[in-house]
Amino acid sequence: MHIRTPRRYRGQRRNLIASRTILMLIIIGLLAGTGVYMMQNMTILQPMAYELIGTAIIKVQDQAMTIAAPTATATPDPRNDLINANNFWERGSVSEALRLYMPMLPSVPNDVDVHYRVALGMIIQGSFNEAVEYGEMTVSANPLSSDAWAIRAWALDWETGHTGEAIASALQAKDLNPKNARAWAYLAEAYFSAGQGKRAFDTADTAINLDPNSPEAYRARGVLSWFINGDADSALKDLNQAYELAANSNPALAGLIAVDIAGIEVGNKNITGAVDMLKKVLEVNPDNTQALLQMGVIQMNQNGDPSQGSSFLQRCVDIAPENIDCNYQLGRAQAKIDNQMPAAAESFARAIQLGSKRARHYWWAAQAQISLGNCSKAIEYLEPGYQYAKDENNTELMTAFEEIMPECGLNSRPSVAPAATAEATTDPSA
């Protein structure tokens, strides 16, 4: 059925058709004109067209890559943690400061101060292998920083077998800043480790003259006075001065100096004073392995309580498993406790596996194995240990080796190949 258009709409329809016809003619005319214009101006318009098309393609590619790419992980803002870490450090709470400093290192790759504190914190905690690692990172943060090379030197000096590198690093620190007393102080200690006592003293004096407010300088000279000259009075004078300076400028370092003071007080038979000093350190920084080591040795030797000593020393090993002194002294404590000789033998062996070249450590390792009836294992310690005793010119210890060697069928004066010269140690209980 055909439906007719109502009359009232027919005029409107004719007008609409006419309008559309006119519009189409206009559009055709415009397109024709545009085409002619484009043909006449192709040289100008072609680069514009390519640019528009290229821009469109780049936008599409960017959108595609954005869709395909994984969601970016937000980088944590270290500012709040840095503030909290600095607060812990300034109170001497090294373990708490390190807990915050270490995760933020990737966010502050060129911050020498943060890297320096982590390296120093590892020294204070007795993690010397890690201290060397972070010392290297401190130099990488800024190879032109005198302090960076200085802390690298000190870390190397604490780690067994790196004395030459420590001296070279300290010299580099000094060359970068000849007035850096800290660099001179660490150089003095490295010279001491190399057996150059007079040179070490002269270098420490230079450090103090450069900066009379340097706790590192006074600590260096105090340590030298004690271990080279056995001069407790001079050592305590310098160390107490170092402690007072560090308490105001670097409380974390003050904790390490306090352990030095406690060691000298033990030598002076002031056990109560030594224990009180160490307790203060451990209250602020319970993971200070140097304090735990001293406390364990005091409990074992001075207070006659190897069980209590073993407790402190086990904590030391748990915190710093690679610490040679903590493993060795733990073995000494275990050897004094009934039925713990097997554990003692393991502790002595661990100290040697970690790189100890101290004759006394080898003697105890051998003695533990002999007491367990294991001469084949004891021989592994007797021969090199005897050579280390010769290198140390320790006639008393050489005699001790000669007395137990026949128990395992060895000549009391064996001929062995020369071993590496043992380095000086700052362990008064060795």
C-alpha positions as CSV (number, residue, x, y, z in Angstrom):
1,M,0.0,0.0,0.0
2,H,1.5,3.4,-1.0
3,I,1.3,6.1,1.7
4,R,1.1,9.5,0.3
5,T,2.8,12.5,1.8
6,P,0.4,14.9,3.5
7,R,-0.1,18.0,1.5
8,R,1.2,20.3,4.1
9,Y,4.7,18.7,3.9
10,R,5.0,18.6,0.0
11,G,6.2,22.2,-0.4
12,Q,8.7,21.7,2.4
13,R,10.0,18.6,0.6
14,R,10.5,20.4,-2.7
15,N,12.4,23.2,-0.9
16,L,14.6,20.6,0.9
17,I,15.5,18.8,-2.3
18,A,16.4,22.1,-3.9
19,S,18.6,23.1,-0.9
20,R,20.4,19.7,-1.0
21,T,21.1,20.1,-4.7
22,I,22.6,23.6,-4.2
23,L,24.7,22.3,-1.2
24,M,26.1,19.4,-3.3
25,L,27.0,21.8,-6.1
26,I,28.8,24.0,-3.6
27,I,30.7,21.0,-2.1
28,I,31.7,19.7,-5.5
29,G,33.0,23.2,-6.4
30,L,35.0,23.4,-3.2
31,L,36.5,20.0,-3.7
32,A,37.4,20.8,-7.3
33,G,39.0,24.0,-6.3
34,T,40.9,22.3,-3.4
35,G,42.2,19.7,-5.8
36,V,43.4,22.3,-8.3
37,Y,45.1,24.2,-5.4
38,M,46.8,21.1,-4.1
39,M,48.0,20.1,-7.5
40,Q,49.4,23.6,-8.0
41,N,51.1,23.7,-4.6
42,M,52.2,20.0,-4.1
43,T,55.8,21.0,-3.3
44,I,54.6,23.0,-0.3
45,L,51.8,20.7,0.9
46,Q,53.6,17.4,0.6
47,P,56.0,17.9,3.5
48,M,53.1,19.2,5.7
49,A,51.1,16.1,4.9
50,Y,54.0,13.8,5.7
51,E,54.5,15.6,9.0
52,L,50.9,15.3,10.0
53,I,50.8,11.6,9.1
54,G,54.1,10.9,10.9
55,T,52.9,12.7,14.0
56,A,49.7,10.6,14.0
57,I,51.7,7.4,13.6
58,I,54.0,8.4,16.6
59,K,51.0,9.1,18.7
60,V,49.5,5.7,17.9
61,Q,52.8,4.0,18.7
62,D,53.1,5.8,22.0
63,Q,49.6,4.8,23.0
64,A,50.3,1.2,22.0
65,M,53.6,1.1,24.0
66,T,51.9,2.7,27.0
67,I,49.2,0.0,26.9
68,A,51.7,-2.8,26.5
69,A,54.2,-1.6,29.1
70,P,53.9,-2.9,32.7
71,T,52.7,-0.6,35.4
72,A,55.8,1.4,36.7
73,T,56.7,0.7,40.3
74,A,56.8,3.9,42.3
75,T,60.2,4.8,43.7
76,P,60.0,5.2,47.4
77,D,60.7,8.7,48.7
78,P,63.7,8.2,51.1
79,R,63.3,11.6,52.8
80,N,61.4,10.4,55.8
81,D,63.5,7.3,56.3
82,L,66.7,9.5,55.9
83,I,65.5,11.8,58.7
84,N,64.7,8.9,61.0
85,A,68.0,7.1,60.1
86,N,70.0,10.3,60.8
87,N,68.2,10.6,64.2
88,F,69.2,7.0,65.1
89,W,72.8,7.6,64.0
90,E,73.1,10.7,66.0
91,R,71.9,8.8,69.1
92,G,74.5,6.1,68.5
93,S,71.8,3.5,67.5
94,V,73.9,2.1,64.7
95,S,71.8,-1.1,64.0
96,E,68.6,0.9,63.8
97,A,70.2,3.5,61.5
98,L,71.6,0.8,59.2
99,R,68.2,-0.8,59.0
100,L,66.9,2.4,57.4
101,Y,70.0,3.5,55.5
102,M,70.7,0.3,53.6
103,P,67.4,0.0,51.6
104,M,67.6,3.6,50.5
105,L,71.1,3.4,49.0
106,P,69.8,2.8,45.4
107,S,67.8,6.0,45.7
108,V,70.8,8.1,46.8
109,P,73.6,6.6,44.6
110,N,75.8,9.7,44.9
111,D,75.2,10.6,48.5
112,V,78.7,10.1,50.1
113,D,77.5,10.8,53.6
114,V,74.9,8.0,53.7
115,H,77.3,5.5,52.1
116,Y,80.1,6.6,54.5
117,R,77.8,6.0,57.5
118,V,76.8,2.5,56.2
119,A,80.5,1.5,55.8
120,L,81.4,2.9,59.2
121,G,78.4,1.2,60.7
122,M,79.6,-2.1,59.3
123,I,83.0,-1.6,61.0
124,I,81.3,-0.8,64.3
125,Q,79.1,-3.9,64.0
126,G,82.2,-6.0,63.2
127,S,81.0,-6.9,59.7
128,F,84.4,-6.2,58.1
129,N,83.8,-7.9,54.7
130,E,80.6,-5.9,54.2
131,A,82.4,-2.7,55.4
132,V,84.9,-3.2,52.6
133,E,82.0,-3.6,50.1
134,Y,80.3,-0.4,51.3
135,G,83.6,1.4,51.4
136,E,84.0,0.6,47.7
137,M,80.4,1.9,47.1
138,T,81.3,5.1,48.9
139,V,84.1,5.7,46.5
140,S,81.8,5.0,43.6
141,A,79.4,7.5,44.9
142,N,82.1,10.2,44.5
143,P,85.6,9.2,43.4
144,L,86.8,12.7,44.2
145,S,85.7,12.6,47.9
146,S,88.6,12.4,50.4
147,D,86.3,11.0,53.0
148,A,85.1,8.2,50.6
149,W,88.7,7.0,50.1
150,A,89.4,7.4,53.9
151,I,86.5,5.1,55.0
152,R,87.5,2.6,52.3
153,A,91.0,2.6,53.8
154,W,89.7,2.0,57.3
155,A,87.4,-0.8,56.2
156,L,90.3,-2.5,54.4
157,D,92.5,-2.1,57.5
158,W,90.0,-3.8,59.7
159,E,89.7,-6.7,57.2
160,T,92.5,-9.2,57.4
161,G,95.0,-9.2,54.6
162,H,94.4,-5.8,53.0
163,T,97.0,-3.6,54.7
164,G,98.7,-2.6,51.5
165,E,95.4,-1.6,49.9
166,A,94.4,0.3,53.1
167,I,97.6,2.3,52.9
168,A,97.1,3.1,49.2
169,S,93.5,4.2,49.8
170,A,94.4,6.4,52.7
171,L,97.2,8.0,50.7
172,Q,94.6,8.7,48.0
173,A,92.3,10.3,50.6
174,K,95.2,12.4,51.8
175,D,96.2,13.5,48.3
176,L,92.6,14.6,47.6
177,N,92.5,16.7,50.7
178,P,95.9,17.1,52.5
179,K,94.1,18.8,55.5
180,N,91.6,15.9,56.1
181,A,92.6,14.7,59.6
182,R,90.4,11.7,59.3
183,A,92.4,10.5,56.3
184,W,95.7,10.9,58.2
185,A,94.3,9.1,61.2
186,Y,93.3,6.1,59.1
187,L,96.6,6.1,57.4
188,A,98.3,6.0,60.8
189,E,96.4,2.9,61.8
190,A,97.2,1.3,58.4
191,Y,100.9,2.0,59.0
192,F,100.6,0.3,62.4
193,S,99.1,-2.8,60.8
194,A,102.0,-2.9,58.5
195,G,104.4,-2.9,61.5
196,Q,105.6,0.7,60.9
197,G,105.2,2.0,64.5
198,K,107.2,5.2,64.3
199,R,105.7,6.2,61.0
200,A,102.3,5.5,62.5
201,F,102.9,7.7,65.5
202,D,104.2,10.6,63.3
203,T,101.1,10.3,61.1
204,A,98.8,10.4,64.0
205,D,100.5,13.5,65.4
206,T,100.0,15.1,62.0
207,A,96.3,14.3,62.1
208,I,95.9,15.9,65.5
209,N,97.9,19.0,64.5
210,L,95.6,19.4,61.4
211,D,92.4,19.2,63.4
212,P,92.6,19.2,67.3
213,N,88.9,18.4,67.2
214,S,89.1,15.1,65.3
215,P,88.0,12.1,67.3
216,E,89.5,9.8,64.7
217,A,93.0,11.4,65.2
218,Y,93.0,11.1,69.0
219,R,91.6,7.5,68.7
220,A,94.5,6.5,66.4
221,R,97.2,7.9,68.7
222,G,95.5,6.3,71.7
223,V,95.4,2.9,70.1
224,L,99.1,3.2,69.1
225,S,100.1,4.2,72.6
226,W,98.4,1.1,74.0
227,F,99.4,-1.5,71.5
228,I,102.9,-0.3,70.6
229,N,104.2,1.2,73.8
230,G,101.8,-0.4,76.4
231,D,101.3,3.1,77.8
232,A,97.9,2.9,79.3
233,D,97.9,6.4,80.8
234,S,98.7,8.1,77.5
235,A,96.3,5.8,75.7
236,L,93.4,6.6,78.0
237,K,94.1,10.3,77.9
238,D,93.8,10.3,74.1
239,L,90.9,7.9,74.0
240,N,88.9,9.8,76.5
241,Q,89.5,13.0,74.5
242,A,88.4,11.1,71.4
243,Y,85.3,9.8,73.2
244,E,84.3,13.3,74.3
245,L,84.7,14.7,70.8
246,A,82.8,11.9,69.2
247,A,80.0,12.1,71.7
248,N,79.2,15.5,70.4
249,S,79.9,15.1,66.7
250,N,79.5,11.4,66.0
251,P,77.9,9.3,68.7
252,A,78.0,6.2,66.6
253,L,81.8,6.4,66.5
254,A,81.8,7.1,70.3
255,G,80.5,3.6,70.9
256,L,83.5,2.1,69.1
257,I,85.9,4.3,71.1
258,A,84.1,3.3,74.3
259,V,85.0,-0.3,73.5
260,D,88.7,0.7,73.2
261,I,88.6,2.4,76.6
262,A,87.0,-0.7,78.1
263,G,89.8,-2.9,76.7
264,I,92.4,-0.7,78.4
265,E,90.5,-0.7,81.7
266,V,90.6,-4.5,81.6
267,G,94.3,-4.3,81.3
268,N,94.3,-1.9,84.3
269,K,92.3,-4.4,86.3
270,N,89.4,-2.0,86.4
271,I,86.8,-4.7,85.4
272,T,83.9,-2.8,86.9
273,G,84.7,0.3,85.0
274,A,85.1,-1.7,81.8
275,V,81.8,-3.5,82.2
276,D,79.9,-0.3,83.0
277,M,81.3,1.3,79.9
278,L,80.3,-1.7,77.7
279,K,76.8,-1.8,79.2
280,K,76.2,1.8,78.2
281,V,77.3,1.0,74.7
282,L,75.0,-2.1,74.5
283,E,72.0,-0.2,75.9
284,V,72.2,2.2,72.9
285,N,73.4,-0.3,70.3
286,P,72.7,-3.9,71.3
287,D,74.2,-5.2,68.1
288,N,77.7,-3.7,68.6
289,T,79.8,-6.7,68.1
290,Q,82.9,-5.1,69.4
291,A,81.2,-4.5,72.8
292,L,79.7,-8.0,72.7
293,L,83.2,-9.5,72.1
294,Q,84.8,-7.5,75.0
295,M,81.9,-8.4,77.3
296,G,82.1,-12.1,76.4
297,V,85.9,-12.2,77.0
298,I,85.5,-10.3,80.4
299,Q,82.8,-12.7,81.6
300,M,84.9,-15.7,80.4
301,N,88.4,-14.7,81.6
302,Q,88.0,-12.0,84.3
303,N,84.7,-13.1,85.9
304,G,85.3,-16.8,85.4
305,D,81.9,-17.4,83.8
306,P,82.4,-19.1,80.4
307,S,78.7,-19.9,80.1
308,Q,77.8,-16.2,80.4
309,G,80.8,-15.3,78.1
310,S,79.6,-17.9,75.6
311,S,76.2,-16.2,75.5
312,F,77.6,-12.8,74.6
313,L,80.0,-14.3,72.1
314,Q,77.3,-16.3,70.4
315,R,75.3,-13.1,69.9
316,C,78.4,-11.7,68.4
317,V,78.7,-14.5,65.9
318,D,75.0,-14.4,65.1
319,I,75.2,-10.7,64.2
320,A,78.6,-11.0,62.3
321,P,79.2,-14.6,61.3
322,E,82.3,-13.6,59.4
323,N,84.0,-12.0,62.4
324,I,87.2,-14.0,63.1
325,D,87.6,-12.8,66.7
326,C,84.0,-13.6,67.7
327,N,84.3,-17.1,66.3
328,Y,87.7,-17.7,68.0
329,Q,86.7,-16.4,71.4
330,L,83.4,-18.3,71.2
331,G,85.6,-21.4,70.8
332,R,87.6,-20.5,73.8
333,A,84.5,-20.1,75.9
334,Q,83.0,-23.4,74.6
335,A,86.3,-25.2,75.4
336,K,85.8,-24.3,79.1
337,I,82.3,-25.7,79.3
338,D,81.7,-29.4,79.8
339,N,80.9,-31.5,76.7
340,Q,81.3,-28.5,74.3
341,M,84.7,-29.4,72.9
342,P,83.2,-30.5,69.5
343,A,81.4,-27.1,69.3
344,A,84.7,-25.4,70.3
345,A,86.6,-27.2,67.5
346,E,84.0,-26.0,65.0
347,S,84.4,-22.4,66.2
348,F,88.2,-22.5,65.9
349,A,88.0,-24.1,62.5
350,R,85.6,-21.4,61.4
351,A,87.9,-18.6,62.5
352,I,90.7,-20.2,60.4
353,Q,88.4,-20.7,57.4
354,L,87.6,-17.0,57.6
355,G,91.2,-16.2,57.0
356,S,92.9,-16.0,60.4
357,K,96.7,-16.2,60.2
358,R,97.3,-15.9,64.0
359,A,99.4,-18.6,65.5
360,R,97.3,-18.8,68.7
361,H,94.2,-19.5,66.7
362,Y,95.9,-22.5,65.1
363,W,97.2,-23.8,68.4
364,W,93.7,-23.9,69.9
365,A,92.3,-25.4,66.8
366,A,94.9,-28.2,66.9
367,Q,94.5,-28.6,70.7
368,A,90.7,-29.1,70.3
369,Q,91.2,-31.7,67.6
370,I,93.8,-33.6,69.7
371,S,91.5,-33.7,72.7
372,L,88.8,-35.2,70.4
373,G,91.4,-37.9,69.3
374,N,91.5,-36.5,65.7
375,C,95.2,-36.1,65.0
376,S,94.8,-36.2,61.2
377,K,92.8,-33.0,61.5
378,A,95.1,-31.5,64.1
379,I,98.1,-31.8,61.8
380,E,96.4,-29.4,59.4
381,Y,96.7,-26.7,62.1
382,L,100.0,-27.7,63.7
383,E,102.4,-27.2,60.9
384,P,101.2,-23.8,59.5
385,G,100.5,-22.6,63.1
386,Y,104.1,-23.3,64.1
387,Q,105.3,-21.3,61.1
388,Y,103.0,-18.4,62.0
389,A,104.4,-18.5,65.6
390,K,107.9,-18.1,64.0
391,D,106.7,-15.3,61.9
392,E,105.3,-13.6,64.9
393,N,108.6,-14.2,66.8
394,N,106.5,-15.7,69.6
395,T,108.9,-18.1,71.3
396,E,106.4,-19.0,74.0
397,L,103.9,-20.1,71.5
398,M,106.5,-21.9,69.4
399,T,107.3,-23.9,72.5
400,A,103.6,-24.7,73.1
401,F,103.4,-26.1,69.5
402,E,106.6,-28.1,70.0
403,E,105.1,-29.7,73.2
404,I,101.9,-31.0,71.5
405,M,103.3,-32.0,68.1
406,P,104.7,-35.4,69.2
407,E,101.2,-36.3,70.3
408,C,100.4,-36.6,66.6
409,G,103.7,-38.1,65.5
410,L,105.2,-34.8,64.3
411,N,108.8,-33.7,64.9
412,S,108.8,-31.0,67.5
413,R,110.7,-28.7,65.2
414,P,109.2,-29.3,61.7
415,S,110.5,-27.9,58.5
416,V,107.7,-26.1,56.8
417,A,107.4,-23.8,53.9
418,P,107.4,-20.0,54.7
419,A,103.9,-18.7,55.3
420,A,102.6,-15.2,54.9
421,T,103.6,-12.8,57.6
422,A,100.9,-12.4,60.1
423,E,99.5,-8.9,60.5
424,A,99.4,-7.0,63.7
425,T,96.2,-7.3,65.6
426,T,94.2,-4.9,67.7
427,D,92.6,-7.8,69.6
428,P,94.0,-7.6,73.2
429,S,92.5,-10.9,74.1
430,A,94.2,-12.8,71.2
